[in-house]
């Protein structure tokens, strides 16, 4: 029902807008920073992503648009960063101790590179622009802890998931 309402609202806005260029920009940026309905876990967040992250920034600075897109719960869920934890984070260390102590293997995704890869490859620089797999991995480590509060739907940074070791991206720490 939510997905149908969001789709209907988007189509109505596109058909009835008095600002067609702004509407085209909104659709362009929503396509560029895709959160797809094809992924079931992100499906209910697609409309909110466009309303909250894309539309308020279509005429502003790219940096603000990128930040809004990357920190939106829809993007964090779609690209699986919401559960990403750095190899040098407090939570990974605690879970490793727990596993040694009781033999139970806890569920944690570990480091997820999807968001960092999309930022470099699709959202920002483009393919074959001089970044390396190491840059992507270091970027993913920098983004650990970026998640959202499931109750409020707001961006949240969880320091226990953040990789605390120094990171070097594009040769800079």
C-alpha positions as CSV (number, residue, x, y, z in Angstrom):
1,X,0.0,0.0,0.0
2,X,2.8,2.4,0.9
3,X,4.7,1.6,-2.3
4,X,1.6,2.1,-4.4
5,X,0.8,5.5,-2.7
6,X,4.4,6.7,-3.3
7,X,4.3,5.6,-6.9
8,X,0.9,7.4,-7.4
9,X,2.2,10.6,-5.7
10,X,5.3,10.6,-7.9
11,X,3.3,10.1,-11.1
12,X,0.7,12.8,-10.1
13,X,3.5,15.3,-9.3
14,X,5.2,14.6,-12.7
15,X,1.9,15.1,-14.6
16,X,0.7,18.1,-12.7
17,X,3.9,20.1,-11.9
18,X,4.2,23.7,-12.7
19,X,8.0,23.3,-12.5
20,X,8.8,20.6,-15.1
21,X,12.5,21.3,-15.1
22,X,12.7,20.8,-11.3
23,X,10.7,17.6,-11.8
24,X,13.1,16.3,-14.4
25,X,16.1,17.1,-12.1
26,X,14.4,15.2,-9.2
27,X,13.9,12.2,-11.5
28,X,17.4,12.4,-12.8
29,X,19.0,12.5,-9.3
30,X,16.6,9.8,-8.0
31,X,17.8,7.6,-10.9
32,X,21.4,8.5,-10.3
33,X,21.3,7.7,-6.6
34,X,19.1,4.7,-7.1
35,X,17.3,2.9,-4.2
36,X,15.4,0.3,-6.1
37,X,12.1,-1.3,-5.3
38,X,13.5,-4.6,-6.6
39,X,15.2,-5.1,-3.2
40,X,12.4,-6.1,-0.8
41,X,14.1,-4.8,2.3
42,X,14.4,-1.3,0.8
43,X,11.0,-1.2,-1.0
44,X,9.1,0.8,1.5
45,X,11.9,3.5,1.7
46,X,12.1,4.4,-2.0
47,X,9.4,7.2,-1.8
48,X,10.8,8.6,1.5
49,X,14.3,8.6,-0.1
50,X,13.2,10.7,-3.0
51,X,11.2,13.1,-0.8
52,X,13.8,13.5,2.0
53,X,17.2,13.0,0.3
54,X,16.7,14.0,-3.3
55,X,14.0,16.7,-3.7
56,X,15.2,19.1,-1.0
57,X,18.7,19.2,-2.7
58,X,18.0,19.2,-6.5
59,X,19.0,22.9,-6.9
60,X,21.7,23.0,-4.2
61,X,25.3,21.8,-3.9
62,X,26.2,18.3,-5.1
63,X,28.1,17.7,-1.8
64,X,24.8,18.3,0.2
65,X,22.9,16.0,-2.2
66,X,25.5,13.3,-1.9
67,X,25.6,13.5,1.9
68,X,21.8,13.4,2.1
69,X,21.6,10.4,-0.3
70,X,24.4,8.4,1.4
71,X,23.1,8.9,5.0
72,X,19.4,8.2,4.2
73,X,18.1,5.0,5.7
74,X,16.9,3.9,2.2
75,X,20.4,4.0,0.8
76,X,22.0,2.5,3.9
77,X,19.5,-0.4,3.7
78,X,19.6,-0.8,0.0
79,X,23.4,-1.0,-0.2
80,X,23.7,-3.0,3.1
81,X,25.7,-0.5,5.0
82,X,23.3,-0.5,7.9
83,X,24.9,-3.6,9.4
84,X,28.5,-3.0,8.3
85,X,31.1,-3.2,11.0
86,X,34.8,-2.5,10.7
87,X,37.3,-5.2,11.3
88,X,38.9,-2.9,14.0
89,X,35.6,-2.0,15.7
90,X,34.6,-2.6,19.3
91,X,31.6,-4.8,18.3
92,X,33.8,-7.1,16.1
93,X,36.3,-7.4,19.0
94,X,33.5,-8.2,21.4
95,X,31.9,-10.7,19.1
96,X,35.2,-12.4,18.5
97,X,35.7,-12.8,22.3
98,X,32.2,-14.1,22.7
99,X,32.8,-16.7,20.0
100,X,36.0,-17.9,21.7
101,X,34.3,-18.0,25.1
102,X,31.1,-19.9,24.2
103,X,31.7,-21.3,20.7
104,X,28.6,-19.5,19.3
105,X,29.1,-17.7,16.0
106,X,27.3,-14.4,16.3
107,X,25.5,-12.9,13.2
108,X,27.3,-9.8,11.9
109,X,27.9,-8.8,8.4
110,X,31.4,-7.5,8.9
111,X,32.8,-4.9,6.4
112,X,30.5,-4.2,3.5
113,X,32.0,-2.4,0.5
114,X,28.8,-1.7,-1.5
115,X,28.2,1.9,-0.4
116,X,31.9,2.9,-0.7
117,X,32.1,1.3,-4.2
118,X,29.0,3.1,-5.4
119,X,30.2,6.5,-4.0
120,X,33.4,6.2,-6.0
121,X,32.3,4.3,-9.0
122,X,28.8,5.6,-9.7
123,X,27.8,8.6,-7.5
124,X,31.1,10.5,-7.7
125,X,34.1,9.8,-9.8
126,X,33.0,7.2,-12.3
127,X,34.7,4.0,-13.3
128,X,38.4,3.8,-14.2
129,X,39.2,7.1,-12.6
130,X,42.3,6.2,-10.6
131,X,40.9,4.7,-7.4
132,X,41.8,1.2,-6.4
133,X,40.2,-1.7,-4.5
134,X,42.3,-0.5,-1.5
135,X,40.6,2.9,-1.7
136,X,37.2,1.3,-1.8
137,X,38.0,-0.9,1.2
138,X,39.4,2.0,3.1
139,X,36.3,4.1,2.2
140,X,34.1,1.2,3.4
141,X,36.0,1.2,6.7
142,X,35.4,5.0,7.0
143,X,31.7,4.5,6.5
144,X,31.3,1.8,9.2
145,X,28.9,2.8,11.9
146,X,26.6,4.6,9.4
147,X,23.2,3.1,10.0
148,X,19.7,4.3,11.0
149,X,17.4,4.0,13.9
150,X,14.7,1.5,13.0
151,X,12.2,3.2,15.3
152,X,12.6,6.8,14.1
153,X,13.9,6.1,10.6
154,X,16.7,8.7,11.1
155,X,20.4,8.4,10.3
156,X,22.4,7.2,13.2
157,X,26.1,6.7,13.8
158,X,27.0,3.7,16.0
159,X,30.6,4.2,17.2
160,X,30.9,0.5,18.3
161,X,30.6,-0.5,14.7
162,X,33.1,2.1,13.4
163,X,36.6,0.9,12.4
164,X,38.9,2.9,14.7
165,X,42.2,2.3,12.9
166,X,43.6,5.0,10.6
167,X,42.4,4.9,7.0
168,X,44.2,6.0,3.9
169,X,42.1,6.9,0.9
170,X,43.6,8.2,-2.3
171,X,47.0,8.3,-0.5
172,X,45.7,10.6,2.3
173,X,45.0,9.7,5.9
